[in-house]
Every structure is written in C-alpha cells, then in structure tokens.
Amino acid sequence: MLVVMQHEATQEQIEGVVTAIRNMGYEARPIPGAQRVAIGLLGNDGRVDPSRIEGLSGVTEVIQVSLPYKVVGREWRPDDTVITLPNGAKIGGGSVVVMAGPCAVESEAQLNTTAAAIAAAGATILRGGAFKPRTSPYAFQGLGLEGLKLLRAAADRHNLAVVTEAIDETSLRQVAEWADIIQIGARNMQNFTLLKAAGQTRKPVLLKRGLSATIQEWLLAAEYIAAEGNEQIILCERGLRSFDPNTRNLLDITAVPVVKQLSHLPVIVDPSHGTGRREKVLPVARAAVAVGADGLIIEVHPKPEEAMSDGPQSLTLPMFDELMIEIAKVGIAVGRPISMATVAK
C-alpha cells in the first residue's frame, strides 16, 4: 500500500501517518518526492483497509499496490533512481555510463594498462573480478583481497570508480571496503542471505539477472536488497541460458524497456556475457543504448588471447575505443549521451 500525502502536508502530519501505520503492526517508509511525500506500507500479507488511513490529517490518496515487489516498483517511486558514485559518475538519469575492464584481475601491469586505456576512451567505472565463481573448480578463482587492492589503486590513478563481485558474505565485507559498487553475479541472484547482507552495506549494488530468471524473480531479488533499506540498486541484463550454441547466452534486450516500465531502478546491459563472442559485443552494445539502457558493462583485456578468464568475449583495447565512438553516435541519435570520464592527471 502507498499513502500519498498532500502537497502541503507538514512534517507533523507525515509523522502522524507513520505512527499510525506502525501502530497497525506494519512498517512505514517515507518516500520523499519532488512535489510531495508518499509513505509506503510494508509487511502486509494481504490488502489493508484503506479507511483506517484515508481519514488521517494530510493524506490525499491511498493506493493499493498489488505487485509482489514494492520498494523497487515504479508505483512507489515514479521518478528514476539516480546513483552518484564517489568519482562523480552517475548511473541513471538519462545518460549512459560505461563500466569496463578484464573479467579477472590477473596482475598489476594488466590492470593498470587496461584502466589507463578505458579511462582515456571515456569509461567511468573499472570492472574486474577479484573473486571468481567458476564452473570448474580447477579454473582460476581470482586473486582475492590482493585483487581488490590492485583494482582500487588502478581506479584511483585514473579517476575511475570500482565495481567487482562478491560471492559470499566473507568476500562481501572485503568488497564493500575496497569497491564503490558491489556486484552480485547471476549465480547468486537468489542467494537471499547474500542479498540481505548486501542491502545492509548501504553501498550501491549491481544485481545481475539469473541464468534462467524471469523478470519478476529478478525484481523480487532486488526487493530483498531494498527491503534492508538500500535502494541503490543497478539491474544488469546479462543474457539467459538457451539451446543455441551460436552465442554464450541469449541476451534479452526487451528486458530493458520492460523493467524500466516496472521499476525506477537503473538498468544496464552486459553484451560480453550476453553474446560470449567479442565480434558481437559492439552491435549488441549499440542496441542496448538504443532501447534505453542506463549503462554497459564490457570485458576488455590488453591481450585477450592470454586472458585467464573469458578471453573469447573480451575486447582488445582498440576494439573498446571503437565501441565508445560507435555507442556515442547511437546515444546522440536517441538523446542519451555517453557519460565520459575526466581522466586524472
């Protein structure tokens, strides 16, 4: 349920409604808006009698919210969420942010070379895996804490923010300390304990769609994070498992406009995992910008043929330069400018 307050409602009236909802045994969450305040009622398993609230001072309307996800739904917050990072980069709000870097942090030299190149091309966020949940237990599992420190140092050197994956509660604490955005990977989309813990960090969380998750399941996973009081959530479409061997996954480009209609959260696209082939990353990136994605997350490596993880889908540095030029053209055509970095000197 959503309680919409009058435009001129006082703080005392707002607090009165909050108190009334809590006295009914539910949680009340005020949602400030540009024109007025709304108050969300959480914790109800079914419909609540609106007459118990409609007569309270300062209330203009009570709206029943039937969707199972509430806090992340657009009924609660009609305006788009915009997340501002420490380096000034903004995710959401009409521009397109680019996150780029290697699948896995392998060495200081590899990371510094990549960070310098992507910053020069205009990317604002450095990605790279320090903890790698691999299908095979014998594959490279990442450098762990040392990888996080390398990411932070390389990013700071080039005025970039850091996004990297946490795979459990132990790594989550370390990622929260060193990174600007906590990534929850596709395999962990429904790891509800991890989602709750990520919500409690109060840091931005990038939530990738599960390998075969419906959009509702994806949004409910985001609701777990938001229910902990953290609405700084970025949704990432990264492709679904399919039967066709021509691509690694089946990228659901339609998910971008669908989710943006249902939720106020920013939505980005991962064309690297979505296709699994570097030659397909550019055309899919163009399409993502055209349909309204708030950002892209791209795998880039100085020498993809030597990459310890996801070499076939990683762009070379010249290919990434080309991608940035091409998506900028699309952005101009659809009125969605690419958010460019200011390279640190």
N, C-alpha and C positions, 0 to 999 in steps of 0.2 A: 504494500500500500504506500502511496505517495501523498503527503499532505502539502498542498500548495498554499503558502501564506500570502496575504495581501501585500501589495507593493509597499504600503506604508506601515507594515507590521513592525512593532517595536521589539527590541531585544527581550523585554519582559514577556511579551506575548509569545515569542518563539520559545523561550524557556518554559513557559506555561504548557505549551503543547508537548514539548519534550518530556516534561514531568508527567503529564497525563498518560502518555504512551508507556512510559516506564512503569507507572502505577498499574497499568493493564497487564504487565508482565512481559513486555516486548522491549526490544532495543530501538532507540531513536537515533537517527543520524542526520543532523542538519546538512543541507547541501546548498551552499551559497551560490546564487546566480547573478547574472548581470543586472537583472531587473527586480528579482525578488528571491526570497529564500524558500526552498522546499525542505520537507523533513521526511526521510524515509523510515518506514516501519519495518523492522526485521524481526525474524523469529517466529512468525505466524505460519502454522501448517496449512491453514485454510483462510477463507475470507473473514475479515474483521468487520463488525457492524460499524459502518461509517458514521452513523448518527451520534456515536459516542465522541466523535472528534469534530464533526462539522459545526457544532454549535460553540466551539471554543473561540475565544476572542482572537481576532487576527487571521482566522482561517478563511480562505476564499474557495477552496475546492479540495475534495478528496478523490484520488484516482486509484482504482483497483489495478494492481499490476499482476497479470496472470502468468507472465513468463517465469520459468523456474530460476533464471538468473536475474538478479535485481540491481545490485550496485553497478554492474558493468553495462546494464541495459540503457538504451537511449531515453527511455521513459523517465529515468531518474535524472539524467543529465543531458539535455538537448544539445548543449554546446560541446564541441570536440575537446577531448583532453589533450593538452599540450605539455610535454615533458621537457624541462630545461636541464641540461647537463652542466657540470662544472666548467667546461671549456666554452660554454655559451651555445652549443648546438641545441637545436630544438627539434623534437620529434612530434609531428602533428602540426596542425595549424595552416596547412596549405602548401608548404614547401616539401621537397623530397630530400631526406638525409641518406647518406651512403656510408655503410659500415663495410670495411674491407680488411683483409689480412689472410694469413695462412690458416688452414684447417687446424694445424697443430703448431705450437711453439717448439722449434727444434734447437735453435741456437741464438745467441745474441746477435751474431752477424746477419743471419737470415731475417730476424725480426726488425733490426734497425734498417736494413736495406728496404724491406717492404714498407715499413712505417714512413720512411722518407718519401718513397715513391707515391704512396696513396695520398699523403698529405699534399704533395706538390700537384697531384691531379685534382684535388678538391675534396676528398673524403674527409669526414669529421670524426669518425669513430674507428678505432683499431680493434679488429676481432682476432681471436686466436685461442686455440684450446690448450689449457694447461692440464686439465683433467679430461681424458678421452675415454668415454664408454664405447668400447669397440665390440663388434660382433664376435670376433675371435679373441680368446684370452691370450693369444700369443702375439697379437698385434701391438704396436706402440701405444702405450697407455698415457703418454704425456709426461711432462717434467714436474708437474705438481706445483708446490709453492715456489720453487725456483722459476718456473714458467710465469707465474703471476708477477714476480718481481721484474722479470725481463719485459713483460707487457707494460707494466707501469712506467718503467724507465724510458722505453721507446716512445710510448704515447706522450709522456710529459715533454720529451725532447722536441716533439713536433706539434704540440698543442692539440692532441687528439684525446678523446675520451676512450675508455676501455670497456668492451663487452666480452665476457667469457663465461663458460658453462660451469655450473655446479652440479655434481652428480649425486651428492648425498649431503647429510646435514654437517658432516665434518668439513667437506670441501666448501660448503655454502658459507661457513663462517670465514674461511680464508678469502673466498671470492668477494664477499661483502667488504672485507678490509681493503683489498687492493684494487678492485674494479669499480667502475661507475654504473654498470648495468649487469645484473645477474641473469644469465641465460639458463632457462630450463629447457632441456632438449626434448625432442619428440618422444623418446623412450620413457621419459619421466613426466609426461603431460598429466597423467593421472596418478602420480605419486603424491597422494594428498598430504601426507606428513611433510614432504619436502615443500609443497606449495604453501602450506601454512607457515612453515619456518621462513620461507622467502618473503611472505607477506609481513612477517614480524620485523624484518630488517629495515623496513621503510625505504629501501633503495629501489630504483627502477628495476623492473623485471621484464625480460624478454621471454615470452612464452611461445614455444614452437608448437604447431599443431601435431597431434599424434599421427602415427603411421597409417591408421585407418579410422581416425576420429571424425565424427560428424561435427558440424559447426556448433550445434547445441552443446555437445560434450566439451568442445574446446572453450566455449564461453563459460560453461559451468566450472571448468578448471580455473579459468581466470577469476571466477567468483570466489573460489577458495582463497586466492591471494587478497582480493579486495575485501573479503569479509574480515580479514585481520587488520583492516584499517589502511591498507596500502593500495591506492588506486593508480599508482604509477606503473601501469602495465602496457607493454607493447606486444601485440599479437603478431606472430610470424607464420605465414603460409609457406610451407617448405615441400609440398607435394605429398601425395598419398601413394601407398603401395598399390601397384597394378600388375596386370598379367603381361604387359607389353615390354619386351626386352630392349626396345629402341631407346628408352630413357631409363634413368635410375628410378625415378618416381613419376607420378602423373601430377603435374602442377595444376592445382585448381585455381585458375586465375579469376573465376567467377566469385570465389570466396571473398575477394577484396570488396567489391561493391555490396555484396550480401551482408558481410559483417559490419561494414560502415553504416549500413541502414539500421542494423540491430543494436549496435554498440557505439559508445562515444570514444572508445579506445583507439589509438593509432594502430594501423595495420601495415606491416612491411612484408616483403616477399624475398624468398631465398631461391634465386634461379640456379644457384650452383647445385644444391641438393635436389632441387626440383627437376633438373634435367640429367645431371651426372656427366655431362659432356661439355667441355669448355666452348666448343663452337656453337652451342645452343644457348649459352648464357646471355649473350648480347641481345638476340631477338626477344627472348623472354623478358629481359630487363626492360626493354622498350615497351613491351605490352603492359608490364606491371605499372610503369609510370602513367601510361595512357589510361588505365582503368581506375587510377586514383590512389595507388599505394603511397603511403607516407614515407616509405624508405625502401632500401635494398640492402641485403647483406650478401657480400660477394667474397668468394675464396680466391686469394691472389698469392702467388708464390714466385720468388725470383727464378727458381729452376724447378718447374712442376715435375719434370721427369725424375727429379731426385727427392720429391716430397715423401715424407714418411706416412702421410695420410691424404687421401683424396686427390692425388696428383692429376688424374684424368679430367677432373672438373675444375681445377684451379687455373685461373687466367695467368698469363705471363704479364709482366709489368707493362709492356707496350699494348697488350690487349686491354688492360684496365684503362690506360689512357684513352684508347679509342672508345671504350664503353662510356666513360664520363662525357666525352664530346657528344656521342650519339644520344644519350638519355637527356642531355641538356637541350638538344633540338626538340625532342618529344615534349619535354617539360614546357618549353616556350609555346609549342603548338596547343597544349591543353591548359595553359595557365597555371602550371605547377613548377615553379623554379627549383633548380637543384641548390640545396643549401651547401655552400662551399666553405672550406676551412680557411682560417687565417694561419698561415704557416709560421711557426715560432722561428725567430732568428737566433 
